[in-house]
Amino acid sequence: MNDYYSMFSEYLTNQKANSANTRESYLRDTMFFLEYLSGIGTAPQDADEEVIQKYVDRLHELKRSPTTISRNLASVRCFYKFLIFRGQLDHNPAKGIKLEKAEKKLPQVLSGEEIELLLAQPDITEPKGCRDKAMLELLYATGIRASELINLNLKDINLRSGVLYCHGSKGVRSIPVYPSAVVSVSDYIYRMRGLITGPESGSALFVNLNGGRLTRQGFWKIVKGYAIEAGITKEITPHTLRHSFALHLLENGASVKDIQTMMGHADISSTQVYVQLLDSHVKQVYNDCHPKAKLG
């Protein structure tokens, strides 16, 4: 299994233009699949469509979400493409497996008032709070992913021109940064960053209190903590700020194409979900606020 791990990892790195997070997910899913095959005494090359369908059924039994099951199946398909690439198989036994289409849930977003509440929580008189304020402001200002945020280096933001250079899987995109976010990031860099940096900091823009580059898990806990402090009852993650960024731009007249560019979506269909979200949001506001709608 360890041999498969290293070879498949190399294949994903060299043959597939996936992000680091996608590679990690594919590797993790595939190792789980190989453990399943080992448990039933079947070699990967001997697994047929029936075996893989039973594996999918097992994921359902384990109460995995539809999204997780879909990703697992994609990982298994990719693994068999790898075996075909290596000449160990001439067909993909996972190719014919179909999943029931799950109803897509619209993403959770914060209102403008909730955004302001969240941004008001960090104590900017302390290094941690000053850093956290800068991160939250920058995430909402640009709509970048949490993984992109923590991978930023000092040179990736031009404070004078108010532009962020985000290095994503599809290249570098330039995103404007509104003035108050520039002020927060500038305050952190020039007043507080030097108080928490250390030998491991390098050029990382955001570092943890031990001086190393902040992790995704660390940032998730930061967002969750401030949401609780702000009294926000919605289940939010760093991605919620990304969704809020997109919806609020759309509400104020931005085009779907411009939002796609800023968010780094390869396919515009990923951005068009915010049009559905806007329609849903407008309907909810109407139902909540129109006096006749309230009479039901």
N, C-alpha and C positions, 0 to 999 in steps of 0.2 A: 504493500500500500504506500509505503514511503517513496518507493521508486516512481509509482504513478504520480504522487504528489509533486515531486520535483520536475518530472518530465512534462506534466500537464501545466504546471506553473510556467515553465519555460515556453511552452507552446502559446499560452495566453499572452505572455509578454511579447513574444516575437512575431506571432501570426495574427493576433487580434488587437485592434486599437481600443481596448477597454481601459477605463479608469482603474486606478489602484483599488478602489472600493469594490468595483464590479469583479475584478480578479479575485479578491478575497472572498466575496460571496460565492463565486463559482467553485473555488477550491473547497470552501467549507461544505457547500451542498454536495459536491462530488464525493468528498470523503465520507459523508453520511450515507450516500448511496452505496459506496463500496463496502461500508460496514454492514449495510443491509444485505448485500449480495453474499458477503462472507458468512453472515448468520444463517443464510438458507443454503449454503454450500454451492453457490453458483459463481463461476468465473465471469468477469465482465464480457468476455468474447462469446460466452454461451448464453447470455441473457437475451431472451426474445421479447416480442411486444407484450406477451402475456405477463412475463416476469415484471416488466417495467410498469404495466398497468397495476399490478398488485402492489408495487412500491408506491405508486400514486395513491392507491386506496389506503395504504398504511399511513401516509401523510394526513389523509382525511381523518383516519381514526385517532391520530395524535392531535387533532383539532388545530392543525396548521391553518393559517388564514389563506384565502384564495390567492392573494398576492404572493405569499411565500411558496405555495405549491406551484404556481406558475413559474416563479423564478427557479425553483428546484428542477422542474422539467426542462427549462431552458439550459440549465447547467448540465443536466444529463445528456441532452442533445449535443451540446458543445463537446462534452467528454467523448462521445462516440465519433464526432467529427475528427477529434484528435486521434482516435484509434485508427480511423480510415486514413488520415494523413500519414500515420506511421506504417501503413500497410498491414495492420493487424486485423482489419475487417474490410469488407467491400460494400457494406450497407449500414444504415443507421436504424437500429431497432426502435429507437424512441421517436422517429419521425412521424409515425402514424398515430401517436397518442394525442387524443383531443381532450381538452378540458371544457367543462361547462363555463360559459361566459358569466362572470360575476358582475353584478351591478356595480358600476363605478361610483364610488362616493366622491362628492365634491370636497375639495380640500378645506380645512378649517382656516379661518382668517380672523384677524383682530380688527376691531373698529379703530378709527382714528383716536378716539378717547382712550381705548385700551393700550394703544401704542404709546401714547403720551404717559400713561400711568406706568407702563413697563420701563420706559426710558428714564423716569423720575426716580426709580428705586436705588440705583447704585450711589454710594457715598463717594463723591469725587475728591474728597479731602484725603482719602486713603489710596495707596497704590492699586489695590485690587479693584476698588470701586471705580477709580478713574479708568483703568484698563477695561473693565466690564462695560462702562458707559460707552467708551469708544467702539467696542466690538458690536454692541447692540445698535448703536447709531449707524455704523458702517454696513451692517447686515441689512437694516431696513432701508438705508439710502441707496443701496446698489442691487439688492435682490440676489446676491451671490449665495452659493451653497456653503454650508458650514465647513465642509472639507476644503473649499477654496479659501474661506476666511482664515482658517488656521494655518494654511500653507503660504499665506502672504509674507513677503519680506519687506523690509523698510523701503527698498527702491520701487516697490510696486504701487506706491501712492505718491502722486505729485500734489503736495499741499498747496502750492502756489496757484496752480491752474484748477485744482479741485477735480482731479481725474484719477480713477483707480484702474490699474492694469491687472486684469485677472487672468491667470494662466489656467485654462480649463483643458479638457481632453481634446477639444477641437481647435486649440490655439489660444492666442491672447486676444481678449476683447477689452476695449476702453469704455469705462462707465463713468458718467458724471457723478459727483458727490456733492450733495447740498451743503451750504455753508456751515450750518450748526454741527453737522457730522465732521466736517473738516476741522472745526474748532475743537471738538472732542478728541479726535485722533491726534491733532497737534499738541493738545494739552497733555495727553498721555505720553507721547513720544518725548517731548522736551522737559516735562516736569516729573514724571513718575517712572517711565520705563527703566531708567538707569538705576533706580532703587531696587529693582527685582531681577535685573539681568545677572548672568553669571557666565562661567566658561562655556556652558552648553548652549547659550542663547544664539550665538552666531548672528545672522542677519534677520532672524525671525521677528516679524512685527509684533506678534502677541505671544508673550511667554507666561508660564505659570509662576507661582510664587517660589519655586525652586530654581528658576532660571531657565528651564527647558522649554521647548516649543509646546504650546498648549495642545491638548488632544481633543478629538471630537467628543469623546465621552465627558471630558472636563467641561467643555463648553455647553453640552446638553444640560448638565447639572446646574450650571450658572443660569441658563435661561429658565429652567424649571423653578429654581429657587426664587428668582425675582418675580416670576408669574404668581407664585404663592404669596409673596410679600405684597404684591399689588392687588391681591384679592381677585385675580382673574380665574374664573372657575373653568374656563375652556381647557381642554387637554392640548397644551401647546408644546412644540418642539422648535429648534432653530429653523426648521423648514417652514413653520407657520409665518415667520417674518418674511420669508421669500414669497410665499403665497400672498401675504398682505401687501407687499411691495407691488406685485403685479396687478392685483385687483384695484388698489388705490390709484395707480397710474391709469388703468383702463377707465375708471370712474371719472377721471379728470381729463379725458380726451386723448390719451396716448393710443397709437395704433397697435394692433396685434403684432405687426411686423417689427415695429421698433422694440416692443417688449420682448419678442423672441430674440432679437439681437443682443439686448442687454442681459437676458437670462442665460444665453448660450444654449438654447434649445436647437438641436439639429433638425427636428421635425416641427413644423408650425402647429401640428395637431396637439402637441404637448402644451402649447401656449393657448390654443383656442378653448381649452377647458375653463379658462378664466372668463370667457364670454358667457359660458353657461353659469359660472359662479356669479357673474354680474347680474344676469337675468334672475337668478334665484334670490340674490340679495335685494334687488329692487322689489321683487314680489313680496319678500318678507317685510321690508320697510313699509310697503303699501298696506299690507294686512295689519301691521302693528300700529300704523299711524292714521290711516283714513278712518274718520268717524263712522262711516257707513259700513266699512269692512269689519269693524269691531262688533257690529250688531249681529253678524253672522247669520 
